[in-house]
Amino acid sequence: MSALSTVTAPKTLREKGADSFHAVLGTVLTAALDAALEAGDHPKAITIINRGFAEGTPQLGCALLCRAIEVVGAARTWTVQLAPQTTIRQRQG
């Protein structure tokens, strides 16, 4: 019996760039969230979490939300607004 191995295709330059962007964005938003939570600025914290969802990935938004819940506690009600996926309109002309 032979073991099946999965072959993954190498990432494209665009995929590598997106990974790099999301890593930097995650670092910046996490630092900003920590500062907002330390200052007790919950509206700013919610804005940062929303940016994580909107400009980052669902995983980033969830990670930021979980971080806020860990710091503040589950007793606070967190309301985040998920932005609809954007579509790129083709220019006609």
PDB file of N, CA, C and O in Angstrom:
ATOM      1  N   MET A   1       0.834  -1.163   0.000  1.00  0.00           N
ATOM      2  CA  MET A   1       0.000   0.000   0.000  1.00  0.00           C
ATOM      3  C   MET A   1       0.890   1.241   0.000  1.00  0.00           C
ATOM      4  O   MET A   1       1.831   1.326   0.790  1.00  0.00           O
ATOM      5  N   SER A   2       0.608   2.183  -0.859  1.00  0.00           N
ATOM      6  CA  SER A   2       1.433   3.391  -0.922  1.00  0.00           C
ATOM      7  C   SER A   2       0.699   4.559  -0.283  1.00  0.00           C
ATOM      8  O   SER A   2      -0.527   4.657  -0.348  1.00  0.00           O
ATOM      9  N   ALA A   3       1.445   5.408   0.313  1.00  0.00           N
ATOM     10  CA  ALA A   3       0.872   6.594   0.955  1.00  0.00           C
ATOM     11  C   ALA A   3       0.645   7.664  -0.100  1.00  0.00           C
ATOM     12  O   ALA A   3       1.489   7.899  -0.965  1.00  0.00           O
ATOM     13  N   LEU A   4      -0.495   8.297  -0.012  1.00  0.00           N
ATOM     14  CA  LEU A   4      -0.799   9.385  -0.931  1.00  0.00           C
ATOM     15  C   LEU A   4      -0.162  10.668  -0.412  1.00  0.00           C
ATOM     16  O   LEU A   4      -0.257  10.988   0.773  1.00  0.00           O
ATOM     17  N   SER A   5       0.470  11.376  -1.290  1.00  0.00           N
ATOM     18  CA  SER A   5       1.042  12.662  -0.896  1.00  0.00           C
ATOM     19  C   SER A   5       0.364  13.751  -1.698  1.00  0.00           C
ATOM     20  O   SER A   5       0.032  13.580  -2.871  1.00  0.00           O
ATOM     21  N   THR A   6       0.170  14.862  -1.039  1.00  0.00           N
ATOM     22  CA  THR A   6      -0.453  15.981  -1.735  1.00  0.00           C
ATOM     23  C   THR A   6       0.636  16.905  -2.244  1.00  0.00           C
ATOM     24  O   THR A   6       1.603  17.204  -1.544  1.00  0.00           O
ATOM     25  N   VAL A   7       0.462  17.339  -3.445  1.00  0.00           N
ATOM     26  CA  VAL A   7       1.406  18.262  -4.062  1.00  0.00           C
ATOM     27  C   VAL A   7       0.736  19.623  -4.103  1.00  0.00           C
ATOM     28  O   VAL A   7      -0.359  19.774  -4.645  1.00  0.00           O
ATOM     29  N   THR A   8       1.397  20.602  -3.531  1.00  0.00           N
ATOM     30  CA  THR A   8       0.844  21.948  -3.571  1.00  0.00           C
ATOM     31  C   THR A   8       1.608  22.768  -4.591  1.00  0.00           C
ATOM     32  O   THR A   8       2.833  22.708  -4.693  1.00  0.00           O
ATOM     33  N   ALA A   9       0.848  23.522  -5.326  1.00  0.00           N
ATOM     34  CA  ALA A   9       1.453  24.376  -6.344  1.00  0.00           C
ATOM     35  C   ALA A   9       2.147  25.547  -5.654  1.00  0.00           C
ATOM     36  O   ALA A   9       1.657  26.046  -4.641  1.00  0.00           O
ATOM     37  N   PRO A  10       3.258  25.981  -6.182  1.00  0.00           N
ATOM     38  CA  PRO A  10       3.920  27.142  -5.581  1.00  0.00           C
ATOM     39  C   PRO A  10       3.023  28.375  -5.683  1.00  0.00           C
ATOM     40  O   PRO A  10       2.249  28.522  -6.629  1.00  0.00           O
ATOM     41  N   LYS A  11       3.144  29.244  -4.701  1.00  0.00           N
ATOM     42  CA  LYS A  11       2.318  30.448  -4.682  1.00  0.00           C
ATOM     43  C   LYS A  11       2.773  31.421  -5.764  1.00  0.00           C
ATOM     44  O   LYS A  11       3.957  31.530  -6.081  1.00  0.00           O
ATOM     45  N   THR A  12       1.804  32.108  -6.306  1.00  0.00           N
ATOM     46  CA  THR A  12       2.110  33.139  -7.286  1.00  0.00           C
ATOM     47  C   THR A  12       2.630  34.371  -6.568  1.00  0.00           C
ATOM     48  O   THR A  12       2.502  34.486  -5.349  1.00  0.00           O
ATOM     49  N   LEU A  13       3.203  35.270  -7.307  1.00  0.00           N
ATOM     50  CA  LEU A  13       3.700  36.520  -6.732  1.00  0.00           C
ATOM     51  C   LEU A  13       2.560  37.300  -6.084  1.00  0.00           C
ATOM     52  O   LEU A  13       2.744  37.910  -5.031  1.00  0.00           O
ATOM     53  N   ARG A  14       1.402  37.283  -6.699  1.00  0.00           N
ATOM     54  CA  ARG A  14       0.235  37.978  -6.150  1.00  0.00           C
ATOM     55  C   ARG A  14      -0.170  37.366  -4.808  1.00  0.00           C
ATOM     56  O   ARG A  14      -0.479  38.096  -3.866  1.00  0.00           O
ATOM     57  N   GLU A  15      -0.172  36.043  -4.715  1.00  0.00           N
ATOM     58  CA  GLU A  15      -0.523  35.368  -3.460  1.00  0.00           C
ATOM     59  C   GLU A  15       0.501  35.664  -2.370  1.00  0.00           C
ATOM     60  O   GLU A  15       0.139  35.889  -1.215  1.00  0.00           O
ATOM     61  N   LYS A  16       1.780  35.664  -2.740  1.00  0.00           N
ATOM     62  CA  LYS A  16       2.826  35.997  -1.767  1.00  0.00           C
ATOM     63  C   LYS A  16       2.668  37.434  -1.281  1.00  0.00           C
ATOM     64  O   LYS A  16       2.840  37.719  -0.096  1.00  0.00           O
ATOM     65  N   GLY A  17       2.341  38.331  -2.200  1.00  0.00           N
ATOM     66  CA  GLY A  17       2.136  39.733  -1.838  1.00  0.00           C
ATOM     67  C   GLY A  17       0.944  39.897  -0.909  1.00  0.00           C
ATOM     68  O   GLY A  17       0.998  40.673   0.045  1.00  0.00           O
ATOM     69  N   ALA A  18      -0.130  39.170  -1.185  1.00  0.00           N
ATOM     70  CA  ALA A  18      -1.323  39.239  -0.335  1.00  0.00           C
ATOM     71  C   ALA A  18      -1.010  38.705   1.063  1.00  0.00           C
ATOM     72  O   ALA A  18      -1.442  39.282   2.061  1.00  0.00           O
ATOM     73  N   ASP A  19      -0.269  37.619   1.131  1.00  0.00           N
ATOM     74  CA  ASP A  19       0.115  37.066   2.435  1.00  0.00           C
ATOM     75  C   ASP A  19       0.937  38.076   3.226  1.00  0.00           C
ATOM     76  O   ASP A  19       0.722  38.264   4.423  1.00  0.00           O
ATOM     77  N   SER A  20       1.877  38.723   2.549  1.00  0.00           N
ATOM     78  CA  SER A  20       2.732  39.715   3.196  1.00  0.00           C
ATOM     79  C   SER A  20       1.902  40.903   3.676  1.00  0.00           C
ATOM     80  O   SER A  20       2.082  41.373   4.800  1.00  0.00           O
ATOM     81  N   PHE A  21       0.999  41.386   2.834  1.00  0.00           N
ATOM     82  CA  PHE A  21       0.135  42.510   3.191  1.00  0.00           C
ATOM     83  C   PHE A  21      -0.701  42.178   4.416  1.00  0.00           C
ATOM     84  O   PHE A  21      -0.790  42.977   5.347  1.00  0.00           O
ATOM     85  N   HIS A  22      -1.314  40.994   4.416  1.00  0.00           N
ATOM     86  CA  HIS A  22      -2.180  40.615   5.531  1.00  0.00           C
ATOM     87  C   HIS A  22      -1.384  40.426   6.823  1.00  0.00           C
ATOM     88  O   HIS A  22      -1.898  40.699   7.909  1.00  0.00           O
ATOM     89  N   ALA A  23      -0.153  39.969   6.718  1.00  0.00           N
ATOM     90  CA  ALA A  23       0.688  39.824   7.906  1.00  0.00           C
ATOM     91  C   ALA A  23       0.998  41.193   8.516  1.00  0.00           C
ATOM     92  O   ALA A  23       0.910  41.372   9.730  1.00  0.00           O
ATOM     93  N   VAL A  24       1.356  42.145   7.672  1.00  0.00           N
ATOM     94  CA  VAL A  24       1.659  43.496   8.155  1.00  0.00           C
ATOM     95  C   VAL A  24       0.392  44.157   8.691  1.00  0.00           C
ATOM     96  O   VAL A  24       0.418  44.791   9.746  1.00  0.00           O
ATOM     97  N   LEU A  25      -0.705  44.010   7.970  1.00  0.00           N
ATOM     98  CA  LEU A  25      -1.971  44.590   8.415  1.00  0.00           C
ATOM     99  C   LEU A  25      -2.365  44.024   9.775  1.00  0.00           C
ATOM    100  O   LEU A  25      -2.811  44.764  10.653  1.00  0.00           O
ATOM    101  N   GLY A  26      -2.204  42.728   9.948  1.00  0.00           N
ATOM    102  CA  GLY A  26      -2.526  42.102  11.226  1.00  0.00           C
ATOM    103  C   GLY A  26      -1.687  42.661  12.358  1.00  0.00           C
ATOM    104  O   GLY A  26      -2.196  42.895  13.454  1.00  0.00           O
ATOM    105  N   THR A  27      -0.413  42.877  12.103  1.00  0.00           N
ATOM    106  CA  THR A  27       0.487  43.435  13.125  1.00  0.00           C
ATOM    107  C   THR A  27       0.070  44.856  13.494  1.00  0.00           C
ATOM    108  O   THR A  27       0.002  45.200  14.674  1.00  0.00           O
ATOM    109  N   VAL A  28      -0.206  45.668  12.498  1.00  0.00           N
ATOM    110  CA  VAL A  28      -0.585  47.067  12.736  1.00  0.00           C
ATOM    111  C   VAL A  28      -1.924  47.154  13.465  1.00  0.00           C
ATOM    112  O   VAL A  28      -2.061  47.908  14.428  1.00  0.00           O
ATOM    113  N   LEU A  29      -2.910  46.384  13.006  1.00  0.00           N
ATOM    114  CA  LEU A  29      -4.228  46.444  13.640  1.00  0.00           C
ATOM    115  C   LEU A  29      -4.198  45.886  15.059  1.00  0.00           C
ATOM    116  O   LEU A  29      -4.899  46.391  15.935  1.00  0.00           O
ATOM    117  N   THR A  30      -3.399  44.855  15.295  1.00  0.00           N
ATOM    118  CA  THR A  30      -3.289  44.299  16.644  1.00  0.00           C
ATOM    119  C   THR A  30      -2.690  45.323  17.602  1.00  0.00           C
ATOM    120  O   THR A  30      -3.165  45.477  18.727  1.00  0.00           O
ATOM    121  N   ALA A  31      -1.655  46.019  17.160  1.00  0.00           N
ATOM    122  CA  ALA A  31      -1.040  47.052  17.997  1.00  0.00           C
ATOM    123  C   ALA A  31      -2.033  48.189  18.268  1.00  0.00           C
ATOM    124  O   ALA A  31      -2.129  48.688  19.389  1.00  0.00           O
ATOM    125  N   ALA A  32      -2.763  48.587  17.232  1.00  0.00           N
ATOM    126  CA  ALA A  32      -3.748  49.661  17.399  1.00  0.00           C
ATOM    127  C   ALA A  32      -4.880  49.223  18.331  1.00  0.00           C
ATOM    128  O   ALA A  32      -5.354  50.012  19.149  1.00  0.00           O
ATOM    129  N   LEU A  33      -5.306  47.979  18.207  1.00  0.00           N
ATOM    130  CA  LEU A  33      -6.368  47.456  19.073  1.00  0.00           C
ATOM    131  C   LEU A  33      -5.899  47.428  20.525  1.00  0.00           C
ATOM    132  O   LEU A  33      -6.627  47.841  21.427  1.00  0.00           O
ATOM    133  N   ASP A  34      -4.691  46.943  20.743  1.00  0.00           N
ATOM    134  CA  ASP A  34      -4.152  46.909  22.105  1.00  0.00           C
ATOM    135  C   ASP A  34      -4.115  48.302  22.719  1.00  0.00           C
ATOM    136  O   ASP A  34      -4.470  48.483  23.884  1.00  0.00           O
ATOM    137  N   ALA A  35      -3.686  49.285  21.937  1.00  0.00           N
ATOM    138  CA  ALA A  35      -3.626  50.667  22.433  1.00  0.00           C
ATOM    139  C   ALA A  35      -5.025  51.199  22.743  1.00  0.00           C
ATOM    140  O   ALA A  35      -5.226  51.857  23.763  1.00  0.00           O
ATOM    141  N   ALA A  36      -5.983  50.920  21.875  1.00  0.00           N
ATOM    142  CA  ALA A  36      -7.355  51.388  22.100  1.00  0.00           C
ATOM    143  C   ALA A  36      -7.958  50.739  23.341  1.00  0.00           C
ATOM    144  O   ALA A  36      -8.628  51.404  24.131  1.00  0.00           O
ATOM    145  N   LEU A  37      -7.721  49.448  23.509  1.00  0.00           N
ATOM    146  CA  LEU A  37      -8.267  48.751  24.675  1.00  0.00           C
ATOM    147  C   LEU A  37      -7.612  49.235  25.968  1.00  0.00           C
ATOM    148  O   LEU A  37      -8.277  49.383  26.993  1.00  0.00           O
ATOM    149  N   GLU A  38      -6.314  49.478  25.912  1.00  0.00           N
ATOM    150  CA  GLU A  38      -5.594  49.971  27.084  1.00  0.00           C
ATOM    151  C   GLU A  38      -6.122  51.343  27.492  1.00  0.00           C
ATOM    152  O   GLU A  38      -6.193  51.663  28.679  1.00  0.00           O
ATOM    153  N   ALA A  39      -6.491  52.154  26.493  1.00  0.00           N
ATOM    154  CA  ALA A  39      -7.017  53.500  26.765  1.00  0.00           C
ATOM    155  C   ALA A  39      -8.504  53.466  27.121  1.00  0.00           C
ATOM    156  O   ALA A  39      -9.070  54.484  27.517  1.00  0.00           O
ATOM    157  N   GLY A  40      -9.141  52.293  26.980  1.00  0.00           N
ATOM    158  CA  GLY A  40     -10.572  52.187  27.258  1.00  0.00           C
ATOM    159  C   GLY A  40     -11.435  52.772  26.162  1.00  0.00           C
ATOM    160  O   GLY A  40     -12.610  53.063  26.384  1.00  0.00           O
ATOM    161  N   ASP A  41     -10.868  52.947  24.986  1.00  0.00           N
ATOM    162  CA  ASP A  41     -11.588  53.534  23.851  1.00  0.00           C
ATOM    163  C   ASP A  41     -12.260  52.420  23.050  1.00  0.00           C
ATOM    164  O   ASP A  41     -11.744  51.971  22.026  1.00  0.00           O
ATOM    165  N   HIS A  42     -13.422  51.986  23.540  1.00  0.00           N
ATOM    166  CA  HIS A  42     -14.107  50.867  22.899  1.00  0.00           C
ATOM    167  C   HIS A  42     -14.653  51.189  21.505  1.00  0.00           C
ATOM    168  O   HIS A  42     -14.623  50.315  20.638  1.00  0.00           O
ATOM    169  N   PRO A  43     -15.157  52.414  21.248  1.00  0.00           N
ATOM    170  CA  PRO A  43     -15.578  52.717  19.873  1.00  0.00           C
ATOM    171  C   PRO A  43     -14.422  52.585  18.870  1.00  0.00           C
ATOM    172  O   PRO A  43     -14.608  52.087  17.760  1.00  0.00           O
ATOM    173  N   LYS A  44     -13.232  53.037  19.274  1.00  0.00           N
ATOM    174  CA  LYS A  44     -12.073  52.905  18.387  1.00  0.00           C
ATOM    175  C   LYS A  44     -11.714  51.434  18.207  1.00  0.00           C
ATOM    176  O   LYS A  44     -11.355  51.015  17.106  1.00  0.00           O
ATOM    177  N   ALA A  45     -11.807  50.649  19.275  1.00  0.00           N
ATOM    178  CA  ALA A  45     -11.523  49.217  19.184  1.00  0.00           C
ATOM    179  C   ALA A  45     -12.466  48.544  18.190  1.00  0.00           C
ATOM    180  O   ALA A  45     -12.044  47.697  17.403  1.00  0.00           O
ATOM    181  N   ILE A  46     -13.736  48.921  18.229  1.00  0.00           N
ATOM    182  CA  ILE A  46     -14.713  48.336  17.298  1.00  0.00           C
ATOM    183  C   ILE A  46     -14.378  48.729  15.866  1.00  0.00           C
ATOM    184  O   ILE A  46     -14.492  47.908  14.957  1.00  0.00           O
ATOM    185  N   THR A  47     -13.968  49.974  15.658  1.00  0.00           N
ATOM    186  CA  THR A  47     -13.568  50.420  14.318  1.00  0.00           C
ATOM    187  C   THR A  47     -12.389  49.594  13.806  1.00  0.00           C
ATOM    188  O   THR A  47     -12.358  49.205  12.639  1.00  0.00           O
ATOM    189  N   ILE A  48     -11.433  49.332  14.675  1.00  0.00           N
ATOM    190  CA  ILE A  48     -10.251  48.548  14.285  1.00  0.00           C
ATOM    191  C   ILE A  48     -10.651  47.113  13.945  1.00  0.00           C
ATOM    192  O   ILE A  48     -10.165  46.545  12.967  1.00  0.00           O
ATOM    193  N   ILE A  49     -11.531  46.533  14.748  1.00  0.00           N
ATOM    194  CA  ILE A  49     -12.010  45.169  14.470  1.00  0.00           C
ATOM    195  C   ILE A  49     -12.721  45.135  13.125  1.00  0.00           C
ATOM    196  O   ILE A  49     -12.503  44.223  12.327  1.00  0.00           O
ATOM    197  N   ASN A  50     -13.569  46.124  12.873  1.00  0.00           N
ATOM    198  CA  ASN A  50     -14.269  46.189  11.586  1.00  0.00           C
ATOM    199  C   ASN A  50     -13.284  46.280  10.418  1.00  0.00           C
ATOM    200  O   ASN A  50     -13.494  45.667   9.372  1.00  0.00           O
ATOM    201  N   ARG A  51     -12.213  47.047  10.606  1.00  0.00           N
ATOM    202  CA  ARG A  51     -11.194  47.150   9.548  1.00  0.00           C
ATOM    203  C   ARG A  51     -10.528  45.805   9.312  1.00  0.00           C
ATOM    204  O   ARG A  51     -10.190  45.465   8.178  1.00  0.00           O
ATOM    205  N   GLY A  52     -10.338  45.041  10.380  1.00  0.00           N
ATOM    206  CA  GLY A  52      -9.763  43.705  10.228  1.00  0.00           C
ATOM    207  C   GLY A  52     -10.611  42.822   9.339  1.00  0.00           C
ATOM    208  O   GLY A  52     -10.094  42.077   8.507  1.00  0.00           O
ATOM    209  N   PHE A  53     -11.923  42.912   9.523  1.00  0.00           N
ATOM    210  CA  PHE A  53     -12.828  42.144   8.670  1.00  0.00           C
ATOM    211  C   PHE A  53     -12.856  42.706   7.250  1.00  0.00           C
ATOM    212  O   PHE A  53     -12.785  41.952   6.279  1.00  0.00           O
ATOM    213  N   ALA A  54     -12.960  44.026   7.129  1.00  0.00           N
ATOM    214  CA  ALA A  54     -13.154  44.658   5.821  1.00  0.00           C
ATOM    215  C   ALA A  54     -11.896  44.653   4.957  1.00  0.00           C
ATOM    216  O   ALA A  54     -11.966  44.377   3.759  1.00  0.00           O
ATOM    217  N   GLU A  55     -10.747  44.957   5.559  1.00  0.00           N
ATOM    218  CA  GLU A  55      -9.524  45.091   4.772  1.00  0.00           C
ATOM    219  C   GLU A  55      -8.620  43.874   4.870  1.00  0.00           C
ATOM    220  O   GLU A  55      -7.708  43.701   4.061  1.00  0.00           O
ATOM    221  N   GLY A  56      -8.872  43.051   5.843  1.00  0.00           N
ATOM    222  CA  GLY A  56      -8.045  41.866   6.032  1.00  0.00           C
ATOM    223  C   GLY A  56      -8.774  40.613   5.583  1.00  0.00           C
ATOM    224  O   GLY A  56      -9.248  40.515   4.451  1.00  0.00           O
ATOM    225  N   THR A  57      -8.849  39.674   6.483  1.00  0.00           N
ATOM    226  CA  THR A  57      -9.504  38.402   6.210  1.00  0.00           C
ATOM    227  C   THR A  57     -10.503  38.137   7.328  1.00  0.00           C
ATOM    228  O   THR A  57     -10.414  38.743   8.396  1.00  0.00           O
ATOM    229  N   PRO A  58     -11.453  37.237   7.092  1.00  0.00           N
ATOM    230  CA  PRO A  58     -12.362  36.879   8.190  1.00  0.00           C
ATOM    231  C   PRO A  58     -11.596  36.374   9.420  1.00  0.00           C
ATOM    232  O   PRO A  58     -11.989  36.629  10.558  1.00  0.00           O
ATOM    233  N   GLN A  59     -10.504  35.660   9.172  1.00  0.00           N
ATOM    234  CA  GLN A  59      -9.705  35.141  10.286  1.00  0.00           C
ATOM    235  C   GLN A  59      -9.085  36.278  11.101  1.00  0.00           C
ATOM    236  O   GLN A  59      -9.028  36.209  12.329  1.00  0.00           O
ATOM    237  N   LEU A  60      -8.624  37.322  10.413  1.00  0.00           N
ATOM    238  CA  LEU A  60      -8.032  38.465  11.108  1.00  0.00           C
ATOM    239  C   LEU A  60      -9.090  39.172  11.941  1.00  0.00           C
ATOM    240  O   LEU A  60      -8.856  39.487  13.108  1.00  0.00           O
ATOM    241  N   GLY A  61     -10.245  39.422  11.353  1.00  0.00           N
ATOM    242  CA  GLY A  61     -11.328  40.072  12.096  1.00  0.00           C
ATOM    243  C   GLY A  61     -11.725  39.274  13.331  1.00  0.00           C
ATOM    244  O   GLY A  61     -11.923  39.836  14.408  1.00  0.00           O
ATOM    245  N   CYS A  62     -11.836  37.971  13.167  1.00  0.00           N
ATOM    246  CA  CYS A  62     -12.197  37.106  14.304  1.00  0.00           C
ATOM    247  C   CYS A  62     -11.102  37.112  15.369  1.00  0.00           C
ATOM    248  O   CYS A  62     -11.398  37.126  16.564  1.00  0.00           O
ATOM    249  N   ALA A  63      -9.845  37.102  14.941  1.00  0.00           N
ATOM    250  CA  ALA A  63      -8.739  37.124  15.900  1.00  0.00           C
ATOM    251  C   ALA A  63      -8.750  38.424  16.703  1.00  0.00           C
ATOM    252  O   ALA A  63      -8.517  38.409  17.912  1.00  0.00           O
ATOM    253  N   LEU A  64      -9.018  39.539  16.041  1.00  0.00           N
ATOM    254  CA  LEU A  64      -9.076  40.825  16.737  1.00  0.00           C
ATOM    255  C   LEU A  64     -10.257  40.858  17.699  1.00  0.00           C
ATOM    256  O   LEU A  64     -10.129  41.342  18.823  1.00  0.00           O
ATOM    257  N   LEU A  65     -11.395  40.351  17.268  1.00  0.00           N
ATOM    258  CA  LEU A  65     -12.577  40.317  18.129  1.00  0.00           C
ATOM    259  C   LEU A  65     -12.316  39.448  19.357  1.00  0.00           C
ATOM    260  O   LEU A  65     -12.661  39.835  20.474  1.00  0.00           O
ATOM    261  N   CYS A  66     -11.720  38.296  19.162  1.00  0.00           N
ATOM    262  CA  CYS A  66     -11.396  37.402  20.288  1.00  0.00           C
ATOM    263  C   CYS A  66     -10.408  38.064  21.243  1.00  0.00           C
ATOM    264  O   CYS A  66     -10.518  37.916  22.460  1.00  0.00           O
ATOM    265  N   ARG A  67      -9.450  38.790  20.691  1.00  0.00           N
ATOM    266  CA  ARG A  67      -8.464  39.494  21.530  1.00  0.00           C
ATOM    267  C   ARG A  67      -9.169  40.534  22.395  1.00  0.00           C
ATOM    268  O   ARG A  67      -8.865  40.674  23.580  1.00  0.00           O
ATOM    269  N   ALA A  68     -10.110  41.261  21.801  1.00  0.00           N
ATOM    270  CA  ALA A  68     -10.846  42.280  22.553  1.00  0.00           C
ATOM    271  C   ALA A  68     -11.685  41.635  23.655  1.00  0.00           C
ATOM    272  O   ALA A  68     -11.761  42.159  24.766  1.00  0.00           O
ATOM    273  N   ILE A  69     -12.303  40.523  23.356  1.00  0.00           N
ATOM    274  CA  ILE A  69     -13.117  39.829  24.356  1.00  0.00           C
ATOM    275  C   ILE A  69     -12.240  39.330  25.496  1.00  0.00           C
ATOM    276  O   ILE A  69     -12.644  39.384  26.657  1.00  0.00           O
ATOM    277  N   GLU A  70     -11.041  38.843  25.175  1.00  0.00           N
ATOM    278  CA  GLU A  70     -10.120  38.375  26.225  1.00  0.00           C
ATOM    279  C   GLU A  70      -9.712  39.514  27.149  1.00  0.00           C
ATOM    280  O   GLU A  70      -9.604  39.325  28.360  1.00  0.00           O
ATOM    281  N   VAL A  71      -9.487  40.696  26.579  1.00  0.00           N
ATOM    282  CA  VAL A  71      -9.029  41.838  27.376  1.00  0.00           C
ATOM    283  C   VAL A  71     -10.171  42.444  28.186  1.00  0.00           C
ATOM    284  O   VAL A  71     -10.026  42.688  29.383  1.00  0.00           O
ATOM    285  N   VAL A  72     -11.300  42.685  27.535  1.00  0.00           N
ATOM    286  CA  VAL A  72     -12.407  43.395  28.173  1.00  0.00           C
ATOM    287  C   VAL A  72     -13.328  42.428  28.914  1.00  0.00           C
ATOM    288  O   VAL A  72     -13.882  42.763  29.961  1.00  0.00           O
ATOM    289  N   GLY A  73     -13.481  41.249  28.370  1.00  0.00           N
ATOM    290  CA  GLY A  73     -14.376  40.266  28.968  1.00  0.00           C
ATOM    291  C   GLY A  73     -15.621  40.082  28.132  1.00  0.00           C
ATOM    292  O   GLY A  73     -15.999  40.940  27.335  1.00  0.00           O
ATOM    293  N   ALA A  74     -16.236  38.961  28.333  1.00  0.00           N
ATOM    294  CA  ALA A  74     -17.415  38.621  27.542  1.00  0.00           C
ATOM    295  C   ALA A  74     -18.646  39.384  27.994  1.00  0.00           C
ATOM    296  O   ALA A  74     -19.674  39.351  27.318  1.00  0.00           O
ATOM    297  N   ALA A  75     -18.561  40.075  29.134  1.00  0.00           N
ATOM    298  CA  ALA A  75     -19.721  40.798  29.633  1.00  0.00           C
ATOM    299  C   ALA A  75     -20.086  41.973  28.729  1.00  0.00           C
ATOM    300  O   ALA A  75     -21.247  42.379  28.674  1.00  0.00           O
ATOM    301  N   ARG A  76     -19.106  42.513  28.027  1.00  0.00           N
ATOM    302  CA  ARG A  76     -19.380  43.625  27.110  1.00  0.00           C
ATOM    303  C   ARG A  76     -19.984  43.070  25.833  1.00  0.00           C
ATOM    304  O   ARG A  76     -19.557  42.030  25.331  1.00  0.00           O
ATOM    305  N   THR A  77     -20.969  43.762  25.319  1.00  0.00           N
ATOM    306  CA  THR A  77     -21.575  43.366  24.048  1.00  0.00           C
ATOM    307  C   THR A  77     -20.780  44.009  22.925  1.00  0.00           C
ATOM    308  O   THR A  77     -20.624  45.230  22.883  1.00  0.00           O
ATOM    309  N   TRP A  78     -20.280  43.184  22.017  1.00  0.00           N
ATOM    310  CA  TRP A  78     -19.500  43.684  20.893  1.00  0.00           C
ATOM    311  C   TRP A  78     -20.362  43.623  19.651  1.00  0.00           C
ATOM    312  O   TRP A  78     -20.894  42.569  19.303  1.00  0.00           O
ATOM    313  N   THR A  79     -20.496  44.750  18.987  1.00  0.00           N
ATOM    314  CA  THR A  79     -21.261  44.807  17.746  1.00  0.00           C
ATOM    315  C   THR A  79     -20.304  45.196  16.634  1.00  0.00           C
ATOM    316  O   THR A  79     -19.740  46.290  16.630  1.00  0.00           O
ATOM    317  N   VAL A  80     -20.132  44.289  15.700  1.00  0.00           N
ATOM    318  CA  VAL A  80     -19.294  44.587  14.550  1.00  0.00           C
ATOM    319  C   VAL A  80     -20.160  44.507  13.312  1.00  0.00           C
ATOM    320  O   VAL A  80     -21.130  43.749  13.266  1.00  0.00           O
ATOM    321  N   GLN A  81     -19.812  45.278  12.328  1.00  0.00           N
ATOM    322  CA  GLN A  81     -20.580  45.315  11.095  1.00  0.00           C
ATOM    323  C   GLN A  81     -19.731  44.728   9.991  1.00  0.00           C
ATOM    324  O   GLN A  81     -18.637  45.213   9.702  1.00  0.00           O
ATOM    325  N   LEU A  82     -20.243  43.687   9.381  1.00  0.00           N
ATOM    326  CA  LEU A  82     -19.525  43.061   8.285  1.00  0.00           C
ATOM    327  C   LEU A  82     -19.881  43.771   6.994  1.00  0.00           C
ATOM    328  O   LEU A  82     -21.055  43.926   6.659  1.00  0.00           O
ATOM    329  N   ALA A  83     -18.872  44.194   6.283  1.00  0.00           N
ATOM    330  CA  ALA A  83     -19.080  44.878   5.017  1.00  0.00           C
ATOM    331  C   ALA A  83     -19.357  43.841   3.929  1.00  0.00           C
ATOM    332  O   ALA A  83     -18.784  42.752   3.952  1.00  0.00           O
ATOM    333  N   PRO A  84     -20.223  44.168   2.986  1.00  0.00           N
ATOM    334  CA  PRO A  84     -20.456  43.227   1.884  1.00  0.00           C
ATOM    335  C   PRO A  84     -19.203  43.112   1.033  1.00  0.00           C
ATOM    336  O   PRO A  84     -18.392  44.036   0.968  1.00  0.00           O
ATOM    337  N   GLN A  85     -19.058  41.981   0.390  1.00  0.00           N
ATOM    338  CA  GLN A  85     -17.920  41.833  -0.504  1.00  0.00           C
ATOM    339  C   GLN A  85     -18.041  42.845  -1.623  1.00  0.00           C
ATOM    340  O   GLN A  85     -19.124  43.079  -2.159  1.00  0.00           O
ATOM    341  N   THR A  86     -16.925  43.433  -1.961  1.00  0.00           N
ATOM    342  CA  THR A  86     -16.943  44.431  -3.017  1.00  0.00           C
ATOM    343  C   THR A  86     -16.701  43.766  -4.361  1.00  0.00           C
ATOM    344  O   THR A  86     -15.980  42.773  -4.464  1.00  0.00           O
ATOM    345  N   THR A  87     -17.300  44.318  -5.355  1.00  0.00           N
ATOM    346  CA  THR A  87     -17.074  43.820  -6.702  1.00  0.00           C
ATOM    347  C   THR A  87     -16.400  44.927  -7.492  1.00  0.00           C
ATOM    348  O   THR A  87     -16.692  46.109  -7.311  1.00  0.00           O
ATOM    349  N   ILE A  88     -15.526  44.540  -8.338  1.00  0.00           N
ATOM    350  CA  ILE A  88     -14.804  45.503  -9.171  1.00  0.00           C
ATOM    351  C   ILE A  88     -15.609  45.719 -10.446  1.00  0.00           C
ATOM    352  O   ILE A  88     -15.864  44.793 -11.216  1.00  0.00           O
ATOM    353  N   ARG A  89     -15.998  46.978 -10.638  1.00  0.00           N
ATOM    354  CA  ARG A  89     -16.771  47.282 -11.842  1.00  0.00           C
ATOM    355  C   ARG A  89     -15.808  47.520 -13.004  1.00  0.00           C
ATOM    356  O   ARG A  89     -14.791  48.200 -12.867  1.00  0.00           O
ATOM    357  N   GLN A  90     -16.155  46.952 -14.126  1.00  0.00           N
ATOM    358  CA  GLN A  90     -15.360  47.149 -15.343  1.00  0.00           C
ATOM    359  C   GLN A  90     -15.736  48.500 -15.935  1.00  0.00           C
ATOM    360  O   GLN A  90     -16.910  48.859 -16.023  1.00  0.00           O
ATOM    361  N   ARG A  91     -14.722  49.226 -16.332  1.00  0.00           N
ATOM    362  CA  ARG A  91     -14.946  50.520 -16.957  1.00  0.00           C
ATOM    363  C   ARG A  91     -15.326  50.311 -18.414  1.00  0.00           C
ATOM    364  O   ARG A  91     -14.631  49.626 -19.165  1.00  0.00           O
ATOM    365  N   GLN A  92     -16.418  50.903 -18.788  1.00  0.00           N
ATOM    366  CA  GLN A  92     -16.846  50.790 -20.176  1.00  0.00           C
ATOM    367  C   GLN A  92     -16.550  52.110 -20.875  1.00  0.00           C
ATOM    368  O   GLN A  92     -16.780  53.187 -20.324  1.00  0.00           O
ATOM    369  N   GLY A  93     -16.060  52.013 -22.039  1.00  0.00           N
ATOM    370  CA  GLY A  93     -15.793  53.285 -22.689  1.00  0.00           C
ATOM    371  C   GLY A  93     -15.077  53.120 -23.898  1.00  0.00           C
ATOM    372  O   GLY A  93     -14.770  54.102 -24.572  1.00  0.00           O
TER     373      GLY A  93
END
